[in-house]
Amino acid sequence: MPEALASAVIPARATTVWRVVRDFGGSAAWQPAVAGCVLADAEAPDRVGCIRTLSMADGETVVEPLLALDDHARSLTYGIVSSPYRVQSYRATMWVVPVTAAGETFVGWSVNFDYD
């Protein structure tokens, strides 16, 4: 099962960054590959089990459930239930960690998946 990792240091406080990341329906505001994001049935964006439909910048559609959300650890996990991409058993986790007294934040993303 392949695993991909990505990370960045953001020049903002962890509480501010986490507020943006934890909004499961808000990814179009900060993720360039996402042109639009709609939650199913106007669900709460922090309810485990909610479903989002992403309109990707390339014109494709991806449907993802929120699998876990932990405000204490500042992490969330989601999967893919429908996409045009050749991935299966997709599970991604994002986490937010304060790194300095200057107010910067480490953001990590990892994903495991199978493909056909």
N, C-alpha and C positions, 0 to 999 in steps of 0.2 A: 504494500500500500504506500504510494508516494506521499511525502509530506513536504509542504512548502512553508517557509517562514519569511516574514517581512517585519520591519520595525522602523520607527522614526522617533526623533525627539522633537516635540512641539513646544514652541516658546509661549506656553500658557500654563496656568495652574491645573493640577490633576482634576480638581473638582469641576472646573470649567470644561475640560476635555471630556471627562466622563459624562457630563450632562449631554453633550453632543453625541457621543458614541452610543450611549444607552438608549437613545431614541431610535428604536428599531424601524420606525417609519420615516426617519429623516435622512437616510443615507444619500439621497440625491443632492442634498445641500453641501456635502463635503467629498463625495466619491465621484471623480470625473467620469468613470465608466458607466455611471448610473444617470440616466436622463430623467427618470421619474420613479416614484415609489408610492404605492397605495396599499394601505392595510385593509384586509378583508373585513367587511361589515363594520367599519369604523371602530375596530378593536383598539384597546389601550396598547400603546407601543411598548409597554414594559410588562405585559402579561405573557408569561411563559405559555407557549402554545399558539400565540397569535401568528398570523400568516401575512407576509408581505409579498406583493407582486412588483418586481423591478422591471422597468422598461430600460433596457440597456442602450447606451449610446450607439451601439452597432445595429439597433433595431430589433434585437432579440428580446425575449421575455423570460424571466427566471422567477420561480415561486419558492419562497424560503420560509420555514417555520422557525420561531424563536424557541430553542431547546432549553436554555438555561440563562438566568440573569442573576448576578450576585453583586449587590451594591457594596457590600463590605470589601470584597476582593476586587471590585471594579472590573468584572469580566462578564462577557456574554458569549454564548455559543449558539450557532444556528446551523441549519442543514439546507439541502436543496431537495424539493419534492418534484420539481418539474423544470427542465431547461433543455435547450437545444444542444448543449454541450455534452460530450461523451464522458461524463463523470457519474459514478455511482457511490453510494455510501459516503457522501460528502458531509464533512463535519468541520466547521471552522470556529475558532475561538479568538476573540479580541480581548486584550487586557490593557489597563491604564495604570501606570505607576509613577508617583512623583519621584524625580531624580535629584533635584538640587534645591537649596534654600533660595536660589534665584527664581524659582517658580516654573521651571521647565518640567515637561512630562514625557516619559517613555511610553510609546504605544506599540504593542506587539500584536501580530496576527499570525496564526498558524492554521493550516488546513490539512486534513487527511482525506484521501479519496481513493477509490478504485476507478478504472476506466476500461472501456471495451475497445 
